[in-house]
Amino acid sequence: MIAGNDITLQDLDMPKSDLMLKIPFFERRRRIRRPWALIIFGAAFLLLPFINYLSITNQLHVSPQFPDVTLKLLNPIEQFLLFMPFLVGIGLLLVKRWGWWLFLGYSAILIVYNIYALVRSPGYYNAGALLQTALGIAAVFYFVRRDVSAPYMKMYPRGWRLQTREPIEIEVVVDGIRRRTADVSDSGLYVIWEECYRAPGEEVHVTLSINGNEYKSRAGVVRVDDDGVGLAFRGATRVFKRNLKHDVARLEPSTQD
């Protein structure tokens, strides 16, 4: 039996979905399935082929009812840029790794081509290319952020954190053993722990000392990878979280103690 919970060691062999049901809801690490910004970008990519098609037919003075005529007037790169956003949008919204890489490749080609088109033929119709380029650059900066790209790089499904974790390296005591953190937030922390023998669903006890204040809490193992383990505080009070958040904010990123 794991202390403080009704989870037995046999439960650790259960599917992740069944195991999570045994962890009290308010003690689980809070995540959101898809941030609103991702949904907006994904939906924009799904709509982009239709918007671009209407813009192209208007520019070429061709009726939208004749797509075969319109496509014959486009070169291969323009055809690629016309249809690819739909596949990119699907990959992003489904949180697929190939969707993330396809997005980066498509965005790079789109930005370069639109700048080339704008320089070659500046005018009213290419103003849309300038807007798409700006949106493309904004999307790239958004999706390459570590906290946004992380779910795309994982082999198992995971969501996005509601709380931002600061990249802070300090000492933490886990079940009496001194270790180091890689990031900390008021909801949990990531502990550098190679060859961790713990499994998702298990519980540990952690102690943090920040700015002279000591924080002790139960924590649940939420993920284990090659570099360490992600822990989420359990049973933490609002005062605990507020004080920890305040002390973490006073530290410089990647602080060494």
C-alpha positions in Angstrom: 0.0 0.0 0.0 1.3 3.5 -0.9 1.1 5.8 2.2 -1.7 8.3 2.1 -3.6 6.7 -0.8 -5.7 3.7 -1.6 -3.4 2.7 -4.4 -1.7 -0.7 -4.1 1.5 -1.7 -5.9 -0.6 -4.0 -8.1 -2.4 -1.0 -9.3 0.8 0.3 -10.9 0.5 -2.4 -13.6 -3.0 -1.0 -14.5 -3.5 1.1 -17.7 -2.8 4.7 -17.1 -6.4 5.7 -17.5 -7.6 3.3 -14.8 -4.7 4.3 -12.5 -5.6 8.0 -12.7 -9.1 7.2 -11.6 -7.7 6.1 -8.2 -5.9 9.4 -7.7 -8.2 12.1 -6.1 -9.2 14.6 -8.8 -8.0 17.7 -6.8 -4.6 16.1 -6.2 -3.8 15.4 -9.8 -1.6 17.8 -11.8 -3.9 20.1 -13.6 -3.5 20.2 -17.3 -5.6 21.5 -20.2 -6.0 19.4 -23.3 -5.4 22.2 -25.9 -4.6 25.9 -25.2 -6.9 28.4 -26.9 -4.0 29.8 -28.9 -3.3 26.4 -30.4 -7.0 25.9 -31.3 -7.1 29.3 -33.0 -3.9 28.7 -34.9 -5.1 25.2 -35.9 -8.5 26.4 -37.1 -6.7 29.2 -39.0 -4.6 26.6 -40.9 -7.8 24.6 -41.7 -9.4 27.7 -43.2 -6.3 29.0 -44.9 -6.7 26.9 -48.1 -10.2 28.2 -48.8 -9.2 31.8 -48.0 -6.2 31.6 -50.3 -8.1 29.9 -53.0 -10.7 32.8 -53.1 -7.9 35.3 -53.0 -6.1 33.7 -55.9 -9.2 33.4 -58.1 -9.9 37.1 -57.4 -6.4 38.0 -58.4 -6.4 35.9 -61.5 -9.9 37.0 -62.5 -11.1 33.4 -62.6 -14.4 32.1 -61.3 -14.1 30.0 -58.1 -16.4 27.5 -59.8 -13.5 26.4 -62.0 -10.7 25.0 -59.7 -9.1 23.1 -62.5 -8.4 26.3 -64.4 -7.1 28.0 -61.3 -4.7 25.2 -60.4 -3.3 25.1 -64.0 -2.2 28.7 -63.5 -0.3 28.0 -60.3 3.3 26.6 -60.2 4.1 23.5 -58.0 5.2 25.6 -55.0 2.1 27.7 -55.1 -0.1 24.5 -55.2 1.9 23.1 -52.3 1.4 26.3 -50.2 -2.3 26.3 -51.1 -3.2 22.8 -49.9 -0.7 22.0 -47.2 -2.2 24.2 -44.4 -5.1 21.9 -44.2 -2.9 18.9 -43.3 -0.8 21.1 -41.0 -4.0 22.2 -39.1 -5.0 18.6 -38.6 -1.6 17.6 -37.3 -1.5 20.5 -34.8 -5.0 20.0 -33.5 -4.5 16.2 -33.1 -1.2 16.9 -31.3 0.9 14.8 -33.6 4.7 15.0 -33.8 4.6 14.9 -37.6 2.1 17.8 -37.5 4.6 19.9 -35.5 7.5 19.2 -37.8 5.3 19.7 -40.9 4.2 23.1 -39.5 7.8 24.2 -39.1 8.7 23.1 -42.6 5.6 24.7 -44.1 6.0 27.9 -42.2 9.7 28.3 -43.3 8.7 27.8 -47.0 5.7 30.1 -46.7 7.7 32.9 -45.1 10.5 32.8 -47.6 8.2 32.5 -50.6 5.9 35.4 -49.4 8.8 37.7 -48.8 10.1 36.8 -52.3 6.6 37.4 -53.9 6.2 40.7 -52.0 9.7 42.0 -53.2 9.1 40.8 -56.7 5.6 42.2 -57.1 4.6 44.7 -54.4 1.0 45.6 -54.6 -2.5 45.3 -53.1 -2.8 41.5 -53.6 0.5 40.7 -52.0 -0.4 42.7 -48.9 -2.2 39.5 -47.8 1.1 37.7 -48.2 2.7 40.2 -45.8 -0.1 39.5 -43.3 0.4 35.7 -43.6 4.1 36.1 -43.2 3.6 38.1 -39.9 1.1 35.5 -38.7 3.5 32.7 -39.7 6.4 34.2 -37.7 4.1 34.6 -34.7 3.0 31.0 -35.0 6.6 29.8 -35.2 7.6 31.7 -32.0 4.5 30.3 -30.3 5.0 26.6 -31.2 8.7 26.4 -30.6 8.3 27.4 -27.0 9.2 24.4 -24.8 6.0 24.4 -22.8 4.0 24.3 -26.1 6.0 21.9 -28.1 6.5 19.3 -25.3 3.2 17.4 -25.8 4.1 17.0 -29.5 7.4 15.3 -28.6 6.0 12.8 -26.2 5.2 9.2 -27.2 2.2 9.1 -24.8 -0.7 11.7 -24.6 -0.3 14.6 -22.3 -1.8 18.0 -22.1 -0.5 21.5 -21.4 0.2 22.9 -17.9 -2.0 25.6 -16.5 0.9 26.7 -14.3 4.2 27.9 -15.8 7.2 26.1 -14.4 10.3 28.2 -14.0 13.7 26.7 -15.0 15.2 26.7 -11.5 17.9 24.3 -10.3 17.8 24.0 -6.5 18.3 21.2 -4.0 15.3 19.1 -3.1 15.0 16.2 -0.7 12.9 13.3 -2.0 12.2 10.6 0.5 15.3 11.5 2.5 17.6 11.6 -0.6 19.1 14.9 -1.8 18.5 15.6 -5.5 18.3 18.6 -7.8 15.3 20.2 -9.6 15.2 21.3 -13.2 12.0 23.4 -12.8 9.6 24.4 -10.0 6.0 25.8 -9.9 3.3 26.1 -7.2 1.8 22.9 -8.6 4.9 20.6 -8.8 8.5 20.2 -9.9 10.7 18.2 -12.2 13.5 16.4 -10.4 16.7 15.3 -12.1 16.7 11.6 -11.3 18.4 9.2 -13.8 17.2 5.6 -13.7 14.3 6.5 -11.5 12.7 3.4 -10.0 9.4 5.1 -9.3 6.3 4.7 -11.5 3.5 7.0 -12.4 0.9 7.0 -9.5 3.4 6.4 -6.7 3.8 8.9 -3.9 6.9 10.5 -2.5 7.6 13.1 0.2 9.6 16.2 -0.9 11.2 19.1 1.0 12.2 22.3 -0.6 14.1 25.2 1.0 13.8 28.5 -0.8 14.8 32.0 0.5 15.0 30.5 4.0 11.5 29.0 3.9 11.0 25.3 4.0 8.2 23.6 2.1 7.2 20.0 2.8 4.6 18.1 0.9 3.4 14.8 -0.5 3.9 14.6 -4.2 2.7 12.1 -6.9 4.8 10.8 -9.7 3.1 11.9 -12.9 5.7 11.0 -15.5 9.1 9.4 -15.7 11.6 9.8 -18.5 15.4 9.3 -19.2 16.4 12.5 -17.3 14.2 12.5 -14.3 10.7 12.5 -12.9 7.8 15.0 -12.9 6.1 15.4 -9.5 2.8 17.1 -8.6 2.1 18.3 -5.1 -0.8 16.5 -3.3 -2.8 18.0 -0.6 -1.1 21.4 -0.9 -3.0 24.3 0.7 -3.6 27.6 -0.9 -1.2 29.2 1.5 1.5 26.7 0.6 1.0 27.4 -3.1 0.9 31.1 -2.7 4.0 31.3 -0.6 5.9 28.9 -2.9 4.9 30.8 -5.9 6.1 34.1 -4.3 9.5 32.6 -3.3 10.0 31.0 -6.8 9.3 34.3 -8.4 12.1 35.9 -6.4 14.6 33.4 -7.7 16.5 33.9 -10.9 16.0 31.2 -13.6 18.4 28.3 -13.3 19.5 29.5 -9.8 22.3 27.5 -8.3 22.3 27.2 -4.5 
